[in-house]
């Protein structure tokens, strides 16, 4: 049984201007969105392409609207077993960055993790999907600590697992993240993708908040290797992973294909 999963930070839902084209062309079996507009109309916009909402988790408010992560799936292929919001404890290293967020009036939550457990109908196998969006303002060490914290009770499970989303992990010390995930038994499906973000698109710049505009010049240093979106997996066979071009988000949609 082959299946596919799409992870995509939609830049405050801005990328939905071309979402129909992406879904019709690639037809992923599971969708993991970050910065998804949480309202009934937006959910129905996705469901009309033969998807069902598994769950969503609110993350922050911008322009009076609620955004968060959301996971959808094809009901003819999967059965939803359970959902869970995971809230790892904060650590001391996050305190300094918390003060920075207050100074810049950054109201995003420090981390958002949504776990969904599916049963694949054909093989009757379970699979756990983690849709993750880690904090923008913070250290790589704090991000690694967050992942370790929420994986403590999960990484030893033998059923297939996928962790995907926007890790916001700075390009420096990337090997440290990959090594840590490997120690937990995970492989990286996005290993051959070296850039997952492009902040210089015209339609993207209009959406940036103050702090993002300040740090934009620093993107140039790592422009061709700026990778903060990942797909990690275990107890599955990876077939291929594709980066999809788009015009309305600073992130590229990433679709990975797997086999049970």
QUITA-V341045 format. One record per residue. D_CENTER is the distance of its C-alpha to the mean C-alpha in Angstrom with 2 decimals. Layout:
d_center: [D_CENTER/D_CENTER]
//
This chain:
d_center: [23.73/21.05/17.78/14.70/11.00/9.02/5.40/6.16/6.41/9.93/11.77/13.33/13.68/15.79/14.45/15.85/19.11/18.43/16.13/19.28/20.03/16.71/16.92/20.62/20.55/17.88/17.82/14.77/15.56/12.25/9.74/6.25/6.26/5.56/9.13/10.67/14.43/15.62/19.04/21.07/21.63/18.04/17.35/20.56/19.61/16.98/19.33/22.11/20.53/21.23/18.03/18.17/15.98/15.09/14.09/12.49/12.39/13.82/12.68/15.19/18.02/18.80/21.94/22.72/19.70/17.04/13.32/10.46/7.72/9.42/9.87/12.81/15.06/18.41/21.11/23.62/21.64/20.04/21.35/19.29/20.71/19.01/16.17/15.73/14.38/14.28/15.68/16.63/19.72/19.88/21.75/24.47/22.68/20.50/23.71/24.54/21.24/21.62/24.94/23.51/21.09/24.19/26.20/23.89/23.34/19.57/18.79/15.09/14.65/14.17/11.17/9.47/8.99/9.76/11.63/13.29/16.23/17.65/21.04/21.46/24.72/26.45/26.17/25.83/23.20/20.53/16.89/14.34/10.66/8.37/5.29/4.67/5.34/8.49/11.60/12.68/16.24/16.85/17.83/16.29/18.54/17.21/13.62/15.22/17.34/14.56/13.11/16.75/17.60/15.33/16.05/19.78/20.62/18.28/18.31/21.87/21.33/22.60/20.64/17.83/14.37/10.90/8.17/4.93/1.56/3.94/6.85/9.41/11.74/14.89/16.40/19.41/19.57/16.70/19.00/19.03/15.39/16.03/19.36/18.13/15.68/18.66/20.91/18.96/19.56/16.28/16.32/13.94/13.47/12.47/15.66/17.56/15.16/16.19/14.78/11.43/12.57/15.91/17.06/20.55/20.42/22.95/20.89/18.12/20.65/21.89/18.75/18.57/19.74/22.55/20.86/18.66/21.94/23.58/21.28/20.98/24.02/22.44/19.81/22.87/23.45/20.39/19.95/20.04/17.98/15.31/12.27/9.33/6.51/7.38/8.29/10.89/13.46/16.92/19.93/18.99/20.35/18.10/19.69/17.88/14.76/15.07/13.81/14.77/16.71/16.36/18.29/16.71/13.43/13.31/10.20/11.08/9.77/9.51/11.41/12.67/15.92/17.25/20.59/21.68]
//
